[in-house]
């Protein structure tokens, strides 16, 4: 998707070790407003900086309810650690698809948080 940045971005930060959350598998889903069933949009893996560029194109990004699922157990296992949360799902509503949305995941083995960035 060269030349057209995704209107939706994410960044994983491992605060327990003070490093980006690199090589974490994730998936992006959209909820059907009528049936409430989730549809997979894409899967990806965070890069060395903990980011996953190209999640969704501007054309495919419409108003609605979305979910990003981060595979945290696999991530911690790859580092030789265990964790309390086997995955983290962040569900959020997009009201204006003309805006840019940044959904970071800040985590340690026993906690995580997020916020809406820009």
DSSP file (Angstrom, degrees, kcal/mol; ACC not computed):
  #  RESIDUE AA STRUCTURE BP1 BP2  ACC     N-H-->O    O-->H-N    N-H-->O    O-->H-N    TCO  KAPPA ALPHA  PHI   PSI    X-CA   Y-CA   Z-CA
    1    1 A X    >         0   0    0      0, 0.0     3,-1.3     0, 0.0    53,-0.1   0.000 360.0 360.0 360.0  48.3    0.0    0.0    0.0
    2    2 A X  T 3   +     0   0    0      1,-0.2     3,-0.0     3,-0.0     0, 0.0  -0.296 360.0  15.2 -63.8 140.3    2.8    2.4   -0.9
    3    3 A X  T 3  S+     0   0    0      1,-0.0     2,-0.5    -2,-0.0    -1,-0.2   0.252 110.5  80.7  85.0 -13.9    2.0    6.1   -1.0
    4    4 A X  S <  S-     0   0    0     -3,-1.3    54,-0.1    54,-0.0     3,-0.1  -0.849  71.0-149.4-129.3  96.3   -1.2    5.8    1.0
    5    5 A X        -     0   0    0     -2,-0.5    53,-0.1     1,-0.1     2,-0.1  -0.292  28.4-101.1 -66.2 148.8   -0.8    5.6    4.7
    6    6 A X        -     0   0    0      1,-0.1    51,-0.2     2,-0.1    -1,-0.1  -0.435  17.1-141.0 -66.8 138.1   -3.4    3.6    6.7
    7    7 A X  S    S+     0   0    0     49,-0.5    94,-3.1    -2,-0.1     2,-0.5   0.588  92.9  58.2 -74.0  -8.7   -6.0    5.8    8.4
    8    8 A X  E    S+a  101   0A   0     48,-0.4    47,-0.5    92,-0.2    48,-0.3  -0.986  70.4 171.3-124.4 122.6   -5.8    3.3   11.3
    9    9 A X  E     -a  102   0A   0     92,-2.5    94,-3.1    -2,-0.5     2,-0.3  -0.875  12.2-165.4-128.2 161.5   -2.5    2.6   13.0
   10   10 A X  E     -a  103   0A   0     -2,-0.3    42,-0.8    92,-0.2     2,-0.3  -0.960   4.0-167.2-141.9 161.0   -1.3    0.7   16.1
   11   11 A X  E     -aB 104  51A   0     92,-0.5    94,-2.5    -2,-0.3     2,-0.5  -0.942  10.6-151.4-151.6 123.8    1.9    0.6   18.1
   12   12 A X  E     -a  105   0A   0     38,-2.9     9,-3.0    -2,-0.3     2,-0.5  -0.872  12.7-171.4-102.6 128.2    2.8   -2.0   20.8
   13   13 A X  E     -aC 106  20A   0     92,-2.7    94,-2.8    -2,-0.5     2,-1.1  -0.979  16.0-150.2-122.4 123.3    5.0   -1.0   23.6
   14   14 A X  E >>> +aC 107  19A   0      5,-2.8     5,-1.9    -2,-0.5     4,-1.3  -0.776  18.3 177.1 -91.1  95.9    6.4   -3.5   26.1
   15   15 A X  T 345S+     0   0    0     92,-1.9    93,-0.2    -2,-1.1    -1,-0.2   0.721  73.0  67.6 -76.6 -20.3    6.8   -1.4   29.2
   16   16 A X  T 345S+     0   0    0     91,-1.0    -1,-0.2     1,-0.2    92,-0.1   0.850 119.0  21.5 -64.8 -33.7    8.0   -4.3   31.3
   17   17 A X  T <45S-     0   0    0     -3,-0.5    -2,-0.2     2,-0.2    -1,-0.2   0.478 105.5-120.5-111.5  -7.9   11.2   -4.4   29.3
   18   18 A X  T  <5S+     0   0    0     -4,-1.3     2,-0.3     1,-0.3    -3,-0.2   0.864  74.8 109.1  71.0  36.3   11.2   -0.9   27.9
   19   19 A X  E   <S-C   14   0A   0     -5,-1.9    -5,-2.8     3,-0.0    -1,-0.3  -0.907  76.4 -86.7-137.1 162.6   11.2   -2.0   24.3
   20   20 A X  E     -C   13   0A   0     -2,-0.3     2,-1.6    -7,-0.2    -7,-0.3  -0.390  44.2-113.3 -63.7 150.8    8.8   -2.0   21.3
   21   21 A X    >   -     0   0    0     -9,-3.0     3,-0.6    28,-0.2    -9,-0.2  -0.617  49.7-178.8 -85.4  78.5    6.5   -5.0   21.1
   22   22 A X  T 3   +     0   0    0     -2,-1.6    25,-0.2     1,-0.2    26,-0.2  -0.467  54.3  19.8 -84.8 153.4    8.0   -6.4   17.9
   23   23 A X  T 3  S+     0   0    0     23,-1.8     2,-0.6    24,-0.2    -1,-0.2   0.816  80.0 150.1  61.6  35.9    6.9   -9.6   16.2
   24   24 A X    <   -     0   0    0     -3,-0.6    22,-2.1    23,-0.2    -1,-0.2  -0.876  42.7-132.5 -98.9 126.1    3.4   -9.7   17.8
   25   25 A X  E     +F   45   0B   0     -2,-0.6    46,-2.7    46,-0.4     2,-0.3  -0.488  33.9 169.3 -72.7 143.6    0.7  -11.2   15.7
   26   26 A X  E     -FG  44  70B   0     18,-2.6    18,-2.4    44,-0.2     2,-0.3  -0.971  20.7-152.3-149.5 163.9   -2.6   -9.3   15.4
   27   27 A X  E     -FG  43  69B   0     42,-1.8    42,-2.6    -2,-0.3     2,-0.4  -0.996   8.5-144.6-141.1 146.8   -5.8   -9.2   13.5
   28   28 A X  E     +FG  42  68B   0     14,-2.7    13,-3.3    -2,-0.3    14,-1.4  -0.936  22.6 179.4-113.2 132.4   -8.3   -6.5   12.6
   29   29 A X  E     -FG  40  67B   0     38,-2.7    38,-2.2    -2,-0.4     2,-0.4  -0.917  17.6-150.1-131.2 154.7  -12.0   -7.1   12.4
   30   30 A X  E     -FG  39  66B   0      9,-2.3     9,-2.7    -2,-0.3     2,-0.4  -0.982  20.0-129.6-124.2 140.1  -15.2   -5.2   11.7
   31   31 A X  E     -F   38   0B   0     34,-2.9    34,-0.5    -2,-0.4     2,-0.4  -0.745  19.4-123.8 -91.0 132.0  -18.6   -5.9   13.2
   32   32 A X     >  -     0   0    0      5,-2.9     4,-2.4    -2,-0.4     5,-0.2  -0.619  18.7-144.1 -69.5 123.5  -21.6   -6.2   10.9
   33   33 A X  T  4 S+     0   0    0     -2,-0.4    -1,-0.2     1,-0.2    31,-0.0   0.773  94.6  42.8 -65.7 -25.2  -24.1   -3.6   12.3
   34   34 A X  T  4 S+     0   0    0      1,-0.1    -1,-0.2     3,-0.1    -2,-0.0   0.923 128.5  23.2 -84.6 -48.7  -27.1   -5.8   11.5
   35   35 A X  T  4 S-     0   0    0      2,-0.1    -2,-0.2     0, 0.0     3,-0.1   0.620  89.9-134.7 -95.9 -14.1  -25.9   -9.2   12.7
   36   36 A X     <  +     0   0    0     -4,-2.4     2,-0.3     1,-0.3    -3,-0.1   0.632  56.6 144.3  65.3  15.4  -23.2   -8.1   15.2
   37   37 A X        -     0   0    0     -5,-0.2    -5,-2.9    -6,-0.0     2,-0.3  -0.669  49.8-124.4 -85.2 138.7  -21.0  -10.8   13.6
   38   38 A X  E     -F   31   0B   0     -2,-0.3     2,-0.4    -7,-0.2    -7,-0.2  -0.652  21.1-160.5 -84.9 137.7  -17.3  -10.0   13.3
   39   39 A X  E     -F   30   0B   0     -9,-2.7    -9,-2.3    -2,-0.3     2,-0.3  -0.972  21.1-121.0-118.1 132.9  -15.5  -10.2    9.9
   40   40 A X  E     +F   29   0B   0     -2,-0.4   -11,-0.3   -11,-0.2     3,-0.1  -0.551  29.2 176.7 -71.3 128.6  -11.8  -10.5    9.6
   41   41 A X  E     -     0   0B   0    -13,-3.3     2,-0.3     1,-0.4   -12,-0.2   0.835  61.1 -29.7 -96.1 -48.7  -10.3   -7.6    7.6
   42   42 A X  E     -F   28   0B   0    -14,-1.4   -14,-2.7     2,-0.0    -1,-0.4  -0.987  46.9-138.1-162.3 164.0   -6.6   -8.5    7.8
   43   43 A X  E     +F   27   0B   0     -2,-0.3     2,-0.3   -16,-0.2   -16,-0.2  -0.898  29.9 156.9-123.6 159.3   -3.9  -10.1    9.9
   44   44 A X  E     -F   26   0B   0    -18,-2.4   -18,-2.6    -2,-0.3     2,-0.4  -0.959  32.9-121.9-164.7-179.1   -0.4   -8.8   10.5
   45   45 A X  E     -F   25   0B   0     -2,-0.3   -20,-0.2   -20,-0.2     6,-0.1  -0.998  34.1-109.9-137.7 136.9    2.7   -8.8   12.7
   46   46 A X        -     0   0    0    -22,-2.1   -23,-1.8    -2,-0.4     6,-0.2  -0.360  33.9-129.4 -68.0 147.7    4.3   -5.8   14.3
   47   47 A X    >   -     0   0    0      4,-3.5     3,-2.2   -25,-0.2   -24,-0.2  -0.084  41.1 -76.1 -84.6-171.5    7.7   -4.7   13.0
   48   48 A X  T 3  S+     0   0    0      1,-0.3   -28,-0.2   -26,-0.2   -26,-0.2   0.747 134.2  52.2 -61.1 -23.9   10.9   -4.0   14.9
   49   49 A X  T 3  S-     0   0    0      2,-0.2    -1,-0.3   -28,-0.1   -28,-0.2   0.383 120.9-107.7 -92.1   2.7    9.4   -0.7   16.1
   50   50 A X  S <  S+     0   0    0     -3,-2.2   -38,-2.9     1,-0.3     2,-0.3   0.616  81.0 122.8  81.9  13.2    6.2   -2.4   17.4
   51   51 A X  B     -B   11   0A   0    -40,-0.2    -4,-3.5    -6,-0.1     2,-0.4  -0.723  51.1-154.7-108.4 158.3    4.1   -1.0   14.5
   52   52 A X        -     0   0    0    -42,-0.8     3,-0.4    -2,-0.3   -42,-0.1  -0.756  21.7-162.4-130.7  84.7    2.0   -2.7   11.9
   53   53 A X        +     0   0    0     -2,-0.4   -44,-0.1     1,-0.2   -48,-0.0  -0.237  65.2  31.9 -68.3 156.2    1.7   -0.5    8.9
   54   54 A X        +     0   0    0      2,-0.1    -1,-0.2   -46,-0.1     3,-0.1   0.821  63.9 152.7  73.8  33.9   -1.0   -0.9    6.2
   55   55 A X  S    S-     0   0    0    -47,-0.5     2,-0.3    -3,-0.4   -27,-0.1   0.904  70.5  -6.4 -62.0 -42.2   -3.8   -2.2    8.4
   56   56 A X  S    S-     0   0    0    -48,-0.3   -49,-0.5     5,-0.0   -48,-0.4  -0.994  71.4-114.9-155.3 146.5   -6.6   -0.9    6.2
   57   57 A X     >  -     0   0    0     -2,-0.3     4,-1.1   -51,-0.2     3,-0.2  -0.458  29.4-116.4 -80.8 158.1   -6.9    1.3    3.1
   58   58 A X  T  4 S+     0   0    0      1,-0.2     3,-0.4     2,-0.2    -1,-0.1   0.880 116.7  54.9 -58.5 -38.7   -8.7    4.6    3.2
   59   59 A X  T  4 S+     0   0    0      1,-0.2    -1,-0.2     3,-0.0    -3,-0.0   0.854 110.9  43.3 -65.5 -36.1  -11.3    3.2    0.8
   60   60 A X  T  4 S+     0   0    0     -3,-0.2     2,-0.9     2,-0.0    -1,-0.2   0.608  91.4  97.5 -85.6 -12.0  -12.1    0.2    3.0
   61   61 A X     <  +     0   0    0     -4,-1.1     2,-0.3    -3,-0.4    -1,-0.0  -0.686  52.2 158.4 -85.4 105.3  -12.2    2.3    6.2
   62   62 A X        -     0   0    0     -2,-0.9    32,-0.1     1,-0.1    34,-0.1  -0.776  48.3 -78.2-122.3 165.7  -15.8    3.1    7.0
   63   63 A X  S    S+     0   0    0     -2,-0.3     2,-0.3    32,-0.2    32,-0.2  -0.322  80.8  86.2 -60.5 145.6  -17.7    4.1   10.1
   64   64 A X  E    S- H   0  94B   0     30,-2.2    30,-3.4   -32,-0.0     2,-0.5  -0.949  78.8 -50.7 154.1-171.6  -18.5    1.2   12.4
   65   65 A X  E     - H   0  93B   0    -34,-0.5   -34,-2.9    -2,-0.3     2,-0.3  -0.864  52.5-176.7-102.1 129.7  -17.3   -0.9   15.2
   66   66 A X  E     -GH  30  92B   0     26,-3.0    26,-2.3    -2,-0.5     2,-0.4  -0.795  12.2-157.9-123.0 162.6  -13.8   -2.5   14.9
   67   67 A X  E     -GH  29  91B   0    -38,-2.2   -38,-2.7    -2,-0.3     2,-0.5  -0.990   4.0-162.1-142.7 132.9  -11.7   -4.8   17.0
   68   68 A X  E     -GH  28  90B   0     22,-2.3    22,-2.6    -2,-0.4     2,-0.6  -0.977  12.4-160.2-110.9 126.5   -7.9   -5.4   17.0
   69   69 A X  E     -GH  27  89B   0    -42,-2.6   -42,-1.8    -2,-0.5     2,-0.5  -0.931   2.5-161.4-108.3 122.5   -6.9   -8.7   18.6
   70   70 A X  E     -GH  26  88B   0     18,-3.2    18,-2.2    -2,-0.6     2,-1.7  -0.894  16.6-137.9-104.5 128.4   -3.3   -8.8   19.8
   71   71 A X     >  +     0   0    0    -46,-2.7     4,-1.5    -2,-0.5   -46,-0.4  -0.587  35.9 164.3 -87.1  79.2   -1.8  -12.3   20.4
   72   72 A X  H  >  +     0   0    0     -2,-1.7     4,-2.7     1,-0.2     5,-0.2   0.837  65.7  57.9 -71.8 -35.7    0.0  -11.5   23.6
   73   73 A X  H  > S+     0   0    0     13,-2.5     4,-2.7     1,-0.2     5,-0.2   0.936 108.1  47.3 -61.8 -45.5    0.6  -15.1   24.9
   74   74 A X  H  > S+     0   0    0     12,-0.4     4,-1.9     1,-0.2    -1,-0.2   0.901 112.3  51.5 -60.6 -40.2    2.5  -16.0   21.7
   75   75 A X  H  X S+     0   0    0     -4,-1.5     4,-0.7     2,-0.2    -2,-0.2   0.954 112.9  42.7 -61.5 -51.8    4.5  -12.8   22.0
   76   76 A X  H ><>S+     0   0    0     -4,-2.7     5,-2.8     1,-0.2     3,-0.9   0.885 111.6  55.1 -66.0 -38.0    5.5  -13.4   25.7
   77   77 A X  H ><5S+     0   0    0     -4,-2.7     3,-1.7     1,-0.3    -1,-0.2   0.879 102.2  57.6 -60.5 -37.1    6.3  -17.1   25.0
   78   78 A X  H 3<5S+     0   0    0     -4,-1.9    -1,-0.3     1,-0.3    -2,-0.2   0.723 107.5  48.7 -66.3 -19.6    8.7  -16.0   22.2
   79   79 A X  T <<5S-     0   0    0     -3,-0.9    -1,-0.3    -4,-0.7    -2,-0.2   0.336 122.3-107.4 -98.5   4.6   10.5  -14.0   24.9
   80   80 A X  T < 5S+     0   0    0     -3,-1.7     2,-0.3     1,-0.3    -3,-0.2   0.729  83.7 116.1  76.9  22.3   10.6  -17.0   27.3
   81   81 A X      < -     0   0    0     -5,-2.8    -1,-0.3    -6,-0.1     2,-0.3  -0.754  57.1-136.4-118.1 163.7    8.0  -15.4   29.6
   82   82 A X        -     0   0    0     -2,-0.3     2,-0.3    -3,-0.1    -9,-0.0  -0.793  20.9-159.6-111.7 163.5    4.5  -16.2   30.7
   83   83 A X        -     0   0    0     -2,-0.3    27,-0.2     1,-0.1    26,-0.1  -0.934  25.9-132.3-141.2 164.6    1.6  -13.8   30.9
   84   84 A X  S    S+     0   0    0     25,-2.6     2,-0.6    -2,-0.3    26,-0.1   0.839  96.0  55.1 -83.9 -37.5   -1.7  -13.4   32.5
   85   85 A X        -     0   0    0     24,-0.6    -1,-0.2     1,-0.1     3,-0.1  -0.884  64.6-162.7-103.0 115.4   -3.7  -12.3   29.4
   86   86 A X  S    S-     0   0    0     -2,-0.6   -13,-2.5     1,-0.2   -12,-0.4   0.752  79.3  -2.1 -70.1 -22.1   -3.4  -14.8   26.5
   87   87 A X        -     0   0    0    -15,-0.2     2,-0.4   -16,-0.2   -16,-0.2  -0.973  65.0-138.7-156.4 162.4   -4.7  -12.1   24.1
   88   88 A X  E     -H   70   0B   0    -18,-2.2   -18,-3.2    -2,-0.3     2,-0.5  -0.996  14.7-165.4-127.9 127.6   -5.9   -8.5   24.3
   89   89 A X  E     -H   69   0B   0     -2,-0.4     2,-0.6   -20,-0.2   -20,-0.2  -0.956   1.7-165.1-114.2 127.1   -8.8   -7.3   22.3
   90   90 A X  E     -H   68   0B   0    -22,-2.6   -22,-2.3    -2,-0.5     2,-0.5  -0.954   6.8-167.6-111.9 117.5   -9.4   -3.6   21.8
   91   91 A X  E     +H   67   0B   0     -2,-0.6     2,-0.3   -24,-0.2   -24,-0.2  -0.896  16.1 165.4-107.3 132.3  -12.9   -2.8   20.5
   92   92 A X  E     -H   66   0B   0    -26,-2.3   -26,-3.0    -2,-0.5     2,-0.5  -0.969  31.7-122.7-147.9 158.5  -13.6    0.8   19.3
   93   93 A X  E     -H   65   0B   0     -2,-0.3     2,-0.6   -28,-0.2   -28,-0.2  -0.891  12.7-155.6-108.7 131.3  -16.1    2.8   17.3
   94   94 A X  E     +H   64   0B   0    -30,-3.4   -30,-2.2    -2,-0.5     3,-0.2  -0.930  21.3 165.0-103.0 115.2  -15.2    4.8   14.2
   95   95 A X  S    S+     0   0    0     -2,-0.6     2,-0.5     1,-0.3   -32,-0.2   0.760  73.3  35.3 -97.0 -32.6  -17.7    7.6   13.7
   96   96 A X    >   -     0   0    0      1,-0.1     3,-1.7   -34,-0.1    -1,-0.3  -0.890  61.3-172.5-127.9  99.6  -15.7    9.7   11.2
   97   97 A X  T 3  S+     0   0    0     -2,-0.5    -1,-0.1     1,-0.3   -36,-0.1   0.502  80.2  73.5 -73.3  -2.4  -13.7    7.7    8.8
   98   98 A X  T 3  S+     0   0    0      2,-0.1    -1,-0.3     0, 0.0     2,-0.1   0.616  86.7  80.1 -82.3 -12.8  -12.0   10.9    7.4
   99   99 A X  S <  S-     0   0    0     -3,-1.7     2,-0.4     1,-0.0    19,-0.0  -0.485  84.9-115.8 -88.6 163.4  -10.0   11.2   10.6
  100  100 A X        -     0   0    0     -2,-0.1     2,-0.4    18,-0.1   -92,-0.2  -0.827  29.2-160.8 -96.5 138.7   -6.8    9.3   11.5
  101  101 A X  E     -a    8   0A   0    -94,-3.1   -92,-2.5    -2,-0.4     2,-0.5  -0.976   8.4-167.2-124.7 133.7   -7.0    6.9   14.4
  102  102 A X  E     -aD   9 117A   0     15,-1.4    15,-3.4    -2,-0.4     2,-0.6  -0.986   2.5-173.4-122.2 122.8   -4.1    5.5   16.4
  103  103 A X  E     -aD  10 116A   0    -94,-3.1   -92,-0.5    -2,-0.5    13,-0.1  -0.845  11.7-172.3-119.2  91.5   -4.8    2.6   18.8
  104  104 A X  E     -a   11   0A   0     11,-0.7     2,-0.5    -2,-0.6    11,-0.5  -0.476  14.4-148.2 -83.5 156.4   -1.7    1.8   20.8
  105  105 A X  E     -a   12   0A   0    -94,-2.5   -92,-2.7    -2,-0.1     2,-0.5  -0.986  10.8-170.4-122.5 119.3   -1.3   -1.2   23.2
  106  106 A X  E     +aE  13 113A   0      7,-2.7     7,-2.2    -2,-0.5     2,-0.3  -0.948  24.2 166.1-109.9 121.2    0.9   -0.7   26.2
  107  107 A X  E     +aE  14 112A   0    -94,-2.8   -92,-1.9    -2,-0.5   -91,-1.0  -0.931  31.2 179.2-142.6 159.1    1.7   -3.9   28.0
  108  108 A X  E >   - E   0 111A   0      3,-2.5     3,-0.6    -2,-0.3   -95,-0.0  -0.766  58.7 -83.0-134.5-176.5    3.6   -5.9   30.5
  109  109 A X  T 3  S+     0   0    0     -2,-0.3   -25,-2.6     1,-0.2   -24,-0.6   0.788 128.2  29.1 -62.0 -26.6    3.2   -9.6   31.5
  110  110 A X  T 3  S+     0   0    0    -27,-0.2     2,-0.3   -26,-0.1    -1,-0.2   0.296 122.1  31.0-121.9   9.2    0.4   -8.8   33.9
  111  111 A X  E <   -E  108   0A   0     -3,-0.6    -3,-2.5   -26,-0.1     2,-0.3  -0.993  49.5-174.8-158.6 160.9   -1.3   -5.6   32.5
  112  112 A X  E     +E  107   0A   0     -2,-0.3     2,-0.3    -5,-0.2    -5,-0.2  -0.980   4.8 179.4-153.9 157.3   -2.2   -3.7   29.4
  113  113 A X  E     -E  106   0A   0     -7,-2.2    -7,-2.7    -2,-0.3     2,-0.3  -0.948   2.7-172.5-149.4 169.8   -3.8   -0.3   28.5
  114  114 A X        -     0   0    0     -2,-0.3     2,-0.3    -9,-0.2    -9,-0.1  -0.936   3.0-173.1-153.8 171.6   -4.7    1.7   25.5
  115  115 A X        -     0   0    0    -11,-0.5     2,-0.8    -2,-0.3   -11,-0.7  -0.954  38.6 -92.2-160.0 168.7   -6.0    5.1   24.5
  116  116 A X  E     +D  103   0A   0     -2,-0.3   -13,-0.2   -13,-0.1     2,-0.1  -0.833  48.8 176.5 -92.6 114.2   -7.1    6.9   21.3
  117  117 A X  E      D  102   0A   0    -15,-3.4   -15,-1.4    -2,-0.8     0, 0.0  -0.332 360.0 360.0 -99.8-172.4   -4.2    8.6   19.7
  118  118 A X              0   0    0    -17,-0.2   -18,-0.1    -2,-0.1   -15,-0.1   0.352 360.0 360.0-134.0 360.0   -4.0   10.5   16.4
